[in-house]
Amino acid sequence: MNLLRLSWKNITAKPLAALLSLILLALGVGLIAFLLLLNQQTTEKFERNQGGVDLVLGAKGSPLQLILSSIYHIDNPTGNIPLKSVQPFMNPKHPLIKKAIPLAIGDSYETYRIIGTNHDYLDVYGGEISYGRLWDGDFEVVIGAKVAEMTGLKFGDLFHSAHGLGESTSHSHDEHDFRVAGILKKSNTVLDQLILTDIRNVWLSHIDHDEEGHSHDIIEEEQDITSLLVFYRNKTDFRTLNLPRGINKNTDMLAANPAYETARLFEMMGIAERALRFLAFAIVFVSALSVFISLYKSLKDRRYELVVMRVMGSSRGKLFGLITLEGVLLALVGGILGIALAHVSMSVLARYMQDAYQYSFTGWQFLPAELYLIIGALVIGFLAAIIPAIQASNTDAATMLK
């Protein structure tokens, strides 16, 4: 009987002890792998969706909330600001600002947000039309690839918007039909989950109607927007560096830096991640201790088996290899179970993120770091088995037989 088969039989001879070691190791490795997957995908999405925006202007409130709602579209806006208050920043001749894109947020369709903006917003993420064309006339929209997939909307379809975002939607704007003028190619950015239209159409859908059903005239200077995405001409100009401070101090608006707020968000998330990672390593250590205790205790019950192997001609190296192989096998199975557990957990989270935020995560992305986790588990199993293996290899047949 070869060593591999014999080692496996020895492991399965005491299933409860082996199961405890496997569960602990799987939990530790699984938690570490899950954190790696979550961190990788979250970082990718945040970096990709930041879109090079240098500054966001909006209503006073939480700067992080302003960034999350205006760039990542995973929170409610801080409020609205008058269009006339940001028009100076939209001047093409502004000495510090190369481009500024207004956003009007507040309506949705089947939990997907309707964003009033202009065509420049597509350029931020490299958006391209897959079918149809860009919006042009009243109540024309362009929908993201994911919106088209999940809602079934097609080119030329009509739909009503609802006031509110996500689960908070209230009444529908039945007076106006939005029409799908185009569908975007999949870009793996926030564009995939948005419905885009001209900002004027958002204003039109909210104005009052008189008794005859006619819309009142719109005066743009009296309209509000949710936020303004700002792109600098020169990021190193000292006047540019002082611009947010001046806006926050001298106006009724809030100026938020996406890079700073995103870094702050990751720092807050990092505290919890570090705590969970510490817990994972503690579980891995306990699992290694469990493997050691299991193998050490089994030596007492197997001492005559080891004597017989020595009498039959097995070398000390073979006995050493037998015990270390048991530790390595336990670690290998536990590590594989942990990786599988991490991907299943990530798949469950992906469905939750899809329902809650319309963000696409996946449990079937495999990272190179997972291979190192398996190797690390094998090393742990080997180290946990060294002392029992040394004792087994030092078994003296003559002494035991006496």
C-alpha positions as CSV (number, residue, x, y, z in Angstrom):
1,M,0.0,0.0,0.0
2,N,1.6,3.3,-1.0
3,L,2.0,6.2,1.4
4,L,-0.7,8.4,-0.1
5,R,-3.4,5.8,0.3
6,L,-2.2,4.8,3.8
7,S,-2.1,8.4,4.9
8,W,-5.7,8.9,3.7
9,K,-6.9,5.8,5.5
10,N,-5.3,7.0,8.7
11,I,-7.1,10.4,8.3
12,T,-10.5,8.8,7.7
13,A,-10.0,6.4,10.5
14,K,-10.8,9.2,12.9
15,P,-13.3,11.3,11.0
16,L,-14.4,13.7,13.8
17,A,-10.8,14.9,14.5
18,A,-10.1,15.2,10.8
19,L,-13.4,17.1,10.2
20,L,-12.7,19.6,13.0
21,S,-9.3,20.4,11.4
22,L,-10.8,20.7,7.9
23,I,-13.6,23.0,9.1
24,L,-11.2,25.3,10.9
25,L,-8.8,25.5,8.0
26,A,-11.5,25.9,5.5
27,L,-13.0,28.8,7.5
28,G,-9.7,30.6,7.8
29,V,-8.6,30.1,4.2
30,G,-12.1,30.9,3.0
31,L,-12.4,34.2,4.9
32,I,-9.0,35.3,3.6
33,A,-9.9,34.4,0.0
34,F,-13.3,36.1,0.4
35,L,-11.7,39.3,1.5
36,L,-9.2,39.2,-1.4
37,L,-12.1,38.7,-3.9
38,L,-14.2,41.5,-2.4
39,N,-11.3,43.9,-2.1
40,Q,-10.2,43.2,-5.7
41,Q,-13.6,43.7,-7.3
42,T,-14.5,46.7,-5.2
43,T,-11.2,48.5,-5.9
44,E,-11.6,47.7,-9.7
45,K,-15.1,49.2,-9.8
46,F,-14.3,52.3,-7.8
47,E,-11.2,53.1,-9.8
48,R,-12.9,52.5,-13.2
49,N,-16.1,54.5,-12.2
50,Q,-14.2,57.5,-10.9
51,G,-13.8,58.5,-14.5
52,G,-11.0,61.1,-13.9
53,V,-13.5,63.5,-12.2
54,D,-11.5,66.0,-10.1
55,L,-14.3,67.7,-8.1
56,V,-18.0,67.3,-7.5
57,L,-20.2,70.3,-6.6
58,G,-23.5,69.7,-4.9
59,A,-25.7,70.6,-2.0
60,K,-24.3,71.0,1.5
61,G,-24.1,67.7,3.4
62,S,-21.8,64.7,3.5
63,P,-19.0,64.9,0.9
64,L,-18.8,61.1,0.8
65,Q,-22.5,60.9,0.2
66,L,-22.2,63.4,-2.6
67,I,-19.4,61.4,-4.2
68,L,-21.2,58.1,-3.8
69,S,-24.5,59.4,-5.3
70,S,-23.0,61.5,-8.2
71,I,-20.1,59.3,-9.4
72,Y,-20.9,55.7,-8.2
73,H,-24.7,56.1,-8.0
74,I,-25.0,53.9,-4.9
75,D,-26.4,56.5,-2.4
76,N,-29.1,59.2,-2.3
77,P,-28.1,62.7,-3.3
78,T,-27.5,65.4,-0.7
79,G,-30.1,67.6,-2.3
80,N,-30.3,70.0,-5.3
81,I,-28.6,73.3,-6.1
82,P,-29.8,76.0,-8.5
83,L,-28.4,75.8,-12.0
84,K,-27.5,79.5,-12.0
85,S,-25.1,78.9,-9.0
86,V,-22.9,76.6,-11.0
87,Q,-23.1,78.3,-14.4
88,P,-19.9,80.3,-13.8
89,F,-18.1,76.9,-13.5
90,M,-19.6,75.7,-16.7
91,N,-18.1,78.6,-18.7
92,P,-15.8,77.1,-21.4
93,K,-13.4,80.0,-20.8
94,H,-13.0,79.3,-17.1
95,P,-9.3,79.6,-16.4
96,L,-9.2,76.5,-14.0
97,I,-11.9,74.2,-15.3
98,K,-11.6,72.4,-18.6
99,K,-15.0,70.8,-18.5
100,A,-18.1,70.6,-16.2
101,I,-20.9,68.2,-16.6
102,P,-24.3,68.8,-14.8
103,L,-26.3,65.9,-13.4
104,A,-30.0,65.8,-12.4
105,I,-30.8,62.7,-10.3
106,G,-34.0,61.7,-8.7
107,D,-36.1,59.5,-10.9
108,S,-35.8,55.8,-11.9
109,Y,-37.3,53.0,-13.8
110,E,-37.4,49.5,-12.2
111,T,-34.7,50.6,-9.7
112,Y,-32.4,51.9,-12.5
113,R,-31.6,55.5,-12.2
114,I,-32.5,58.1,-14.8
115,I,-29.8,60.7,-15.1
116,G,-30.3,64.0,-16.7
117,T,-27.0,65.2,-18.2
118,N,-25.4,66.0,-21.6
119,H,-23.5,63.9,-24.2
120,D,-20.1,64.7,-22.5
121,Y,-21.1,62.3,-19.7
122,L,-20.6,59.4,-22.1
123,D,-17.1,60.5,-22.9
124,V,-16.1,60.2,-19.2
125,Y,-16.4,56.4,-19.4
126,G,-15.9,55.9,-23.1
127,G,-19.5,55.0,-23.7
128,E,-20.4,53.9,-27.2
129,I,-23.8,53.2,-28.9
130,S,-24.5,49.5,-29.6
131,Y,-27.8,50.1,-31.3
132,G,-29.8,53.2,-32.2
133,R,-28.4,56.7,-31.5
134,L,-27.8,59.3,-28.8
135,W,-30.8,61.1,-27.3
136,D,-31.8,64.2,-29.2
137,G,-35.5,65.2,-28.9
138,D,-37.8,65.5,-25.9
139,F,-38.0,62.5,-23.6
140,E,-35.5,60.4,-25.5
141,V,-33.1,58.3,-23.5
142,V,-30.1,56.0,-24.0
143,I,-30.0,53.0,-21.7
144,G,-27.0,51.0,-20.5
145,A,-26.4,47.4,-21.5
146,K,-27.4,46.0,-18.2
147,V,-30.6,48.1,-18.1
148,A,-31.5,46.6,-21.4
149,E,-30.7,43.1,-20.3
150,M,-32.6,43.2,-17.0
151,T,-35.6,45.3,-18.0
152,G,-36.1,44.0,-21.5
153,L,-36.3,47.5,-23.0
154,K,-35.5,47.7,-26.7
155,F,-34.9,50.4,-29.2
156,G,-38.1,52.4,-29.6
157,D,-39.8,51.2,-26.4
158,L,-41.8,53.6,-24.3
159,F,-41.8,53.7,-20.5
160,H,-42.9,55.9,-17.5
161,S,-40.4,57.1,-15.0
162,A,-41.0,56.9,-11.2
163,H,-40.1,59.6,-8.7
164,G,-37.4,58.3,-6.3
165,L,-34.4,56.0,-6.5
166,G,-34.4,52.2,-6.1
167,E,-36.8,50.9,-3.5
168,S,-37.8,54.4,-2.5
169,T,-39.7,55.1,-5.7
170,S,-43.1,56.6,-5.2
171,H,-45.6,57.9,-7.9
172,S,-45.0,57.5,-11.6
173,H,-44.7,60.4,-14.0
174,D,-47.6,59.1,-16.2
175,E,-47.9,62.4,-18.2
176,H,-44.7,61.7,-20.1
177,D,-43.5,58.7,-22.1
178,F,-39.7,58.2,-22.3
179,R,-38.6,56.6,-25.5
180,V,-35.5,54.5,-25.9
181,A,-33.4,56.1,-28.7
182,G,-30.3,54.0,-28.2
183,I,-28.6,51.2,-26.2
184,L,-25.0,51.4,-25.1
185,K,-22.3,48.8,-25.5
186,K,-21.3,47.0,-22.3
187,S,-18.5,49.0,-20.8
188,N,-18.2,47.4,-17.3
189,T,-18.6,50.9,-15.8
190,V,-21.5,52.7,-14.1
191,L,-22.9,53.5,-17.6
192,D,-24.2,49.9,-17.8
193,Q,-26.7,50.5,-15.1
194,L,-28.0,54.0,-16.0
195,I,-30.7,55.5,-18.1
196,L,-29.4,58.8,-19.6
197,T,-31.3,61.7,-21.1
198,D,-31.0,65.4,-21.6
199,I,-31.2,67.3,-18.4
200,R,-34.1,69.3,-19.8
201,N,-36.2,66.2,-20.0
202,V,-35.8,65.6,-16.3
203,W,-37.1,69.2,-15.7
204,L,-40.0,68.7,-18.1
205,S,-41.1,65.5,-16.3
206,H,-41.4,67.4,-13.0
207,I,-43.1,70.6,-14.0
208,D,-46.7,71.2,-13.1
209,H,-49.5,70.9,-15.6
210,D,-52.4,73.3,-15.8
211,E,-56.1,72.2,-16.1
212,E,-55.8,71.8,-19.8
213,G,-52.8,69.5,-19.5
214,H,-50.3,72.0,-21.0
215,S,-46.8,72.4,-19.6
216,H,-45.7,75.7,-18.2
217,D,-42.7,77.3,-19.9
218,I,-39.3,76.3,-18.5
219,I,-36.9,79.0,-17.5
220,E,-33.6,77.3,-17.1
221,E,-32.2,79.8,-14.6
222,E,-34.9,78.7,-12.2
223,Q,-34.2,75.0,-12.5
224,D,-32.1,72.9,-10.1
225,I,-29.5,70.3,-10.7
226,T,-28.2,67.6,-8.3
227,S,-24.4,68.0,-8.9
228,L,-21.7,69.2,-11.2
229,L,-18.8,67.0,-12.3
230,V,-15.7,69.1,-12.7
231,F,-12.5,68.4,-14.7
232,Y,-9.5,70.7,-14.1
233,R,-7.3,72.2,-16.7
234,N,-4.1,72.0,-14.5
235,K,-4.2,69.9,-11.4
236,T,-1.0,71.4,-10.0
237,D,-2.0,75.1,-10.3
238,F,-2.2,76.5,-6.8
239,R,-5.4,78.3,-7.7
240,T,-6.9,74.9,-8.6
241,L,-5.8,73.5,-5.2
242,N,-7.6,76.3,-3.4
243,L,-10.8,76.1,-5.5
244,P,-12.6,73.6,-3.3
245,R,-11.8,75.5,-0.2
246,G,-13.1,78.7,-1.7
247,I,-16.3,77.1,-2.8
248,N,-17.0,75.6,0.6
249,K,-16.2,78.8,2.4
250,N,-17.9,81.4,0.1
251,T,-20.9,79.6,-1.4
252,D,-23.9,77.6,-0.3
253,M,-22.5,74.6,-2.2
254,L,-20.3,71.7,-1.2
255,A,-17.2,70.9,-3.1
256,A,-16.0,67.3,-2.7
257,N,-12.8,65.6,-3.9
258,P,-13.6,62.1,-5.3
259,A,-10.0,60.8,-4.8
260,Y,-9.9,62.0,-1.2
261,E,-13.3,60.7,-0.3
262,T,-12.8,57.4,-2.0
263,A,-9.5,56.9,-0.1
264,R,-11.3,57.8,3.1
265,L,-14.0,55.2,2.3
266,F,-11.4,52.5,1.7
267,E,-9.7,53.5,4.9
268,M,-12.9,53.0,6.9
269,M,-13.5,49.7,5.1
270,G,-9.9,48.8,5.8
271,I,-10.4,48.8,9.6
272,A,-13.1,46.1,9.3
273,E,-11.1,44.2,6.7
274,R,-8.0,44.1,8.9
275,A,-10.1,42.9,11.8
276,L,-11.6,40.1,9.7
277,R,-8.2,39.2,8.3
278,F,-6.8,39.0,11.8
279,L,-9.7,36.7,12.8
280,A,-8.9,34.6,9.7
281,F,-5.3,34.2,10.6
282,A,-6.3,33.3,14.1
283,I,-8.6,30.6,12.8
284,V,-5.8,29.3,10.5
285,F,-3.5,29.1,13.5
286,V,-6.0,27.2,15.6
287,S,-6.6,24.9,12.7
288,A,-2.8,24.2,12.5
289,L,-2.9,23.5,16.3
290,S,-5.8,21.2,15.7
291,V,-3.9,19.2,13.0
292,F,-0.8,19.0,15.4
293,I,-2.9,17.7,18.3
294,S,-4.8,15.3,16.1
295,L,-1.6,13.8,14.7
296,Y,0.2,13.8,18.0
297,K,-2.6,12.0,19.8
298,S,-2.9,9.5,17.0
299,L,0.7,8.4,17.5
300,K,-0.2,6.7,20.8
301,D,-2.9,4.6,19.1
302,R,-0.7,3.8,16.2
303,R,2.6,3.0,17.9
304,Y,2.2,-0.8,17.2
305,E,1.3,0.0,13.6
306,L,4.5,2.0,13.3
307,V,6.5,-0.8,14.9
308,V,5.1,-3.3,12.4
309,M,6.1,-1.0,9.6
310,R,9.6,-0.8,11.0
311,V,9.8,-4.5,11.3
312,M,8.6,-4.9,7.7
313,G,11.5,-2.8,6.6
314,S,10.1,0.7,6.5
315,S,12.8,3.3,6.9
316,R,12.6,6.3,9.4
317,G,12.2,8.6,6.4
318,K,9.2,6.6,5.3
319,L,7.5,7.0,8.7
320,F,8.4,10.7,8.7
321,G,6.9,11.0,5.2
322,L,3.7,9.2,6.2
323,I,2.9,11.6,9.1
324,T,3.8,14.8,7.2
325,L,1.8,13.6,4.3
326,E,-1.3,13.3,6.5
327,G,-0.8,16.9,7.6
328,V,-0.3,18.1,4.1
329,L,-3.4,16.1,2.9
330,L,-5.6,17.7,5.6
331,A,-4.3,21.1,4.7
332,L,-4.8,20.6,0.9
333,V,-8.4,19.5,1.4
334,G,-9.1,22.2,3.9
335,G,-7.6,24.8,1.6
336,I,-9.6,23.7,-1.4
337,L,-12.8,23.7,0.7
338,G,-11.9,27.2,1.9
339,I,-11.5,28.5,-1.6
340,A,-14.8,27.0,-2.7
341,L,-16.5,28.5,0.3
342,A,-15.1,31.9,-0.5
343,H,-16.4,31.8,-4.1
344,V,-19.8,30.5,-3.1
345,S,-20.0,33.3,-0.4
346,M,-19.0,35.9,-3.1
347,S,-21.7,34.6,-5.4
348,V,-24.3,35.1,-2.7
349,L,-23.0,38.6,-2.0
350,A,-23.1,39.4,-5.8
351,R,-26.8,38.7,-5.9
352,Y,-27.3,41.0,-2.9
353,M,-25.2,43.8,-4.5
354,Q,-27.2,43.3,-7.7
355,D,-30.5,43.8,-5.9
356,A,-29.4,46.6,-3.6
357,Y,-27.1,48.7,-5.8
358,Q,-27.3,47.3,-9.3
359,Y,-23.6,46.7,-9.2
360,S,-22.3,43.5,-10.8
361,F,-20.0,41.4,-8.7
362,T,-19.1,37.7,-9.4
363,G,-18.0,34.8,-7.4
364,W,-16.3,33.2,-10.3
365,Q,-13.3,35.4,-10.7
366,F,-10.1,33.6,-9.7
367,L,-7.1,35.4,-8.4
368,P,-3.4,34.4,-8.5
369,A,-3.3,35.0,-4.8
370,E,-5.6,32.1,-4.2
371,L,-2.8,29.7,-5.4
372,Y,-0.5,31.2,-2.8
373,L,-3.2,30.6,-0.2
374,I,-3.3,26.9,-1.1
375,I,0.5,26.8,-0.9
376,G,0.4,28.5,2.4
377,A,-2.1,26.0,3.7
378,L,0.2,23.1,2.6
379,V,3.1,24.7,4.5
380,I,1.0,25.0,7.6
381,G,-0.1,21.4,7.3
382,F,3.6,20.4,6.9
383,L,4.8,22.4,9.9
384,A,2.0,21.2,12.1
385,A,3.0,17.6,11.3
386,I,6.8,18.0,11.8
387,I,6.9,17.2,15.6
388,P,4.6,14.1,15.3
389,A,6.5,13.0,12.2
390,I,9.9,13.2,14.1
391,Q,8.5,11.2,16.9
392,A,7.2,8.6,14.5
393,S,10.5,8.3,12.7
394,N,12.3,7.8,16.0
395,T,10.2,4.8,16.8
396,D,12.5,2.0,18.0
397,A,11.0,-1.4,17.1
398,A,13.1,-3.3,19.6
399,T,12.1,-1.2,22.6
400,M,8.4,-1.3,21.6
401,L,8.4,-5.0,21.2
402,K,9.9,-5.5,24.7
